Amino acid sequence: MSKTDALLEIDGPYFTVRLYKNSLRLDMQGSTRNEIIEALENKPILRETIGNILDVFAPLHIHLGDIDSVKVDSKGRVKLVLPRHRDVTIPLAISEAKKLVDKLNPLISKEKEKKYERMIEKRRAEKYQKSVREAERGAFTSGSFPIPQPPEIIDELEETGEHVEEEEERED
């Protein structure tokens, strides 16, 4: 993601906060973490492993679907509550903090919806694969067994009534 794709960018003395449509990035200026990652740029395997270890303690690239909630205190500190990490606190001016939270909340809800839809699609695909495997096992043991249709095709067939005609043709 480039800097121009950012929906909101807040420059602080020690960091820059960039809000994108699906992630929040905190770029620390002169931090030890960044120096380590820059030193490992030529070694992708080490960057992935060490970078993931560092993300446990201080996630700097946060997917919006992973944020549980966002709060602002009276001093302008934005607190991001993350389920699998330590919470992240971003010290900002009160006006900047409110602007960030106002933009974050709708984006977080959209990303959570997308995450939920992806999870449903994944479960639907797993269920379909399981039924195909069971049908294939049945075909090997009993002779012939129809392989089930994907869920989308089943929904279309039920709406048009085509599956009834197919069954009548098989009986003839």
LOMI-858784 format. One line per 4 residues: number of its first residue (from 0); their letters; for each residue x, y, z of C-alpha. Coordinates in nm, 2 decimals. Layout:
REM LOMI-858784
NUM> A> X Y Z | ... .
***
This chain:
REM LOMI-858784
0> MSKT> 0.00 0.00 0.00 | 0.13 0.34 -0.09 | 0.11 0.65 0.11 | -0.14 0.80 -0.14 .
4> DALL> -0.39 0.52 -0.07 | -0.42 0.63 0.29 | -0.77 0.75 0.40 | -0.62 0.94 0.69 .
8> EIDG> -0.26 1.02 0.78 | -0.15 1.17 1.11 | 0.22 1.27 1.16 | 0.35 1.27 1.52 .
12> PYFT> 0.69 1.34 1.65 | 0.79 0.98 1.69 | 0.55 0.80 1.46 | 0.31 0.83 1.16 .
16> VRLY> -0.04 0.68 1.17 | -0.18 0.57 0.84 | -0.54 0.45 0.81 | -0.62 0.24 0.50 .
20> KNSL> -0.96 0.09 0.41 | -0.86 -0.25 0.56 | -0.56 -0.18 0.79 | -0.40 0.06 1.03 .
24> RLDM> -0.03 0.11 1.01 | 0.19 0.27 1.27 | 0.53 0.37 1.13 | 0.77 0.44 1.41 .
28> QGST> 1.05 0.68 1.34 | 1.39 0.56 1.46 | 1.27 0.26 1.65 | 1.48 -0.05 1.72 .
32> RNEI> 1.21 -0.27 1.57 | 1.22 -0.09 1.23 | 1.60 -0.11 1.24 | 1.59 -0.48 1.29 .
36> IEAL> 1.33 -0.53 1.01 | 1.53 -0.31 0.77 | 1.84 -0.52 0.85 | 1.65 -0.84 0.76 .
40> ENKP> 1.49 -0.71 0.44 | 1.73 -0.93 0.23 | 1.63 -1.24 0.42 | 1.25 -1.29 0.38 .
44> ILRE> 1.24 -1.61 0.59 | 1.40 -1.43 0.89 | 1.19 -1.12 0.83 | 0.87 -1.33 0.85 .
48> TIGN> 0.96 -1.52 1.16 | 1.13 -1.24 1.36 | 0.87 -0.99 1.23 | 0.59 -1.22 1.35 .
52> ILDV> 0.76 -1.25 1.69 | 0.79 -0.87 1.72 | 0.42 -0.83 1.62 | 0.32 -1.03 1.93 .
56> FAPL> 0.46 -0.75 2.14 | 0.41 -0.45 1.93 | 0.18 -0.49 1.62 | 0.24 -0.20 1.39 .
60> HIHL> 0.04 -0.32 1.09 | -0.31 -0.41 1.22 | -0.59 -0.55 1.01 | -0.91 -0.37 1.09 .
64> GDID> -1.11 -0.69 1.12 | -0.88 -0.79 1.41 | -0.96 -0.49 1.63 | -1.22 -0.56 1.90 .
68> SVKV> -1.28 -0.20 2.00 | -1.14 0.15 1.99 | -1.16 0.40 2.28 | -1.03 0.75 2.33 .
72> DSKG> -0.95 0.88 2.68 | -0.96 1.24 2.80 | -0.60 1.30 2.72 | -0.64 1.20 2.35 .
76> RVKL> -0.48 0.85 2.38 | -0.64 0.60 2.14 | -0.66 0.25 2.28 | -0.70 -0.03 2.03 .
80> VLPR> -0.82 -0.35 2.19 | -0.68 -0.66 2.01 | -0.78 -1.01 2.10 | -0.45 -1.20 2.04 .
84> HRDV> -0.21 -0.92 2.12 | -0.14 -0.66 2.38 | -0.36 -0.36 2.34 | -0.21 -0.07 2.15 .
88> TIPL> -0.22 0.28 2.28 | -0.15 0.57 2.04 | -0.09 0.91 2.20 | -0.25 1.18 1.98 .
92> AISE> -0.40 1.53 2.02 | -0.77 1.51 2.12 | -0.89 1.64 1.79 | -0.67 1.40 1.59 .
96> AKKL> -0.78 1.11 1.82 | -1.15 1.18 1.76 | -1.10 1.21 1.39 | -0.92 0.87 1.38 .
100> VDKL> -1.18 0.70 1.59 | -1.46 0.84 1.38 | -1.31 0.71 1.07 | -1.20 0.38 1.23 .
104> NPLI> -1.53 0.26 1.37 | -1.73 0.23 1.04 | -1.43 0.07 0.87 | -1.39 -0.18 1.15 .
108> SKEK> -1.75 -0.29 1.13 | -1.72 -0.33 0.75 | -1.41 -0.54 0.78 | -1.57 -0.76 1.05 .
112> EKKY> -1.87 -0.82 0.82 | -1.63 -0.92 0.54 | -1.44 -1.15 0.78 | -1.77 -1.31 0.88 .
116> ERMI> -1.88 -1.36 0.52 | -1.54 -1.51 0.43 | -1.58 -1.75 0.73 | -1.93 -1.85 0.61 .
120> EKRR> -1.80 -1.91 0.26 | -1.51 -2.12 0.39 | -1.74 -2.33 0.60 | -1.98 -2.38 0.30 .
124> AEKY> -1.69 -2.49 0.08 | -1.57 -2.73 0.35 | -1.91 -2.87 0.39 | -1.94 -2.92 0.01 .
128> QKSV> -1.59 -3.09 0.00 | -1.69 -3.32 0.28 | -2.01 -3.42 0.10 | -1.81 -3.48 -0.22 .
132> REAE> -1.57 -3.70 -0.03 | -1.85 -3.90 0.13 | -2.03 -3.94 -0.21 | -1.70 -4.06 -0.37 .
136> RGAF> -1.65 -4.31 -0.08 | -2.01 -4.43 -0.13 | -1.96 -4.47 -0.51 | -1.66 -4.70 -0.45 .
140> TSGS> -1.85 -4.92 -0.20 | -2.19 -4.94 -0.35 | -2.14 -4.90 -0.72 | -2.28 -4.57 -0.83 .
144> FPIP> -2.36 -4.27 -0.62 | -2.44 -3.91 -0.74 | -2.18 -3.65 -0.66 | -2.35 -3.35 -0.48 .
148> QPPE> -2.37 -3.02 -0.65 | -2.21 -2.71 -0.51 | -2.44 -2.50 -0.28 | -2.48 -2.22 -0.54 .
152> IIDE> -2.60 -2.47 -0.80 | -2.84 -2.63 -0.55 | -3.00 -2.30 -0.47 | -3.04 -2.21 -0.84 .
156> LEET> -3.19 -2.55 -0.91 | -3.44 -2.52 -0.63 | -3.55 -2.18 -0.76 | -3.60 -2.30 -1.12 .
160> GEHV> -3.74 -2.65 -1.04 | -3.49 -2.81 -1.28 | -3.39 -3.08 -1.03 | -3.74 -3.23 -1.03 .
164> EEEE> -3.73 -3.28 -1.41 | -3.39 -3.44 -1.39 | -3.51 -3.69 -1.13 | -3.82 -3.78 -1.34 .
168> ERED> -3.59 -3.85 -1.64 | -3.37 -4.08 -1.44 | -3.67 -4.29 -1.33 | -3.78 -4.35 -1.69 .
***
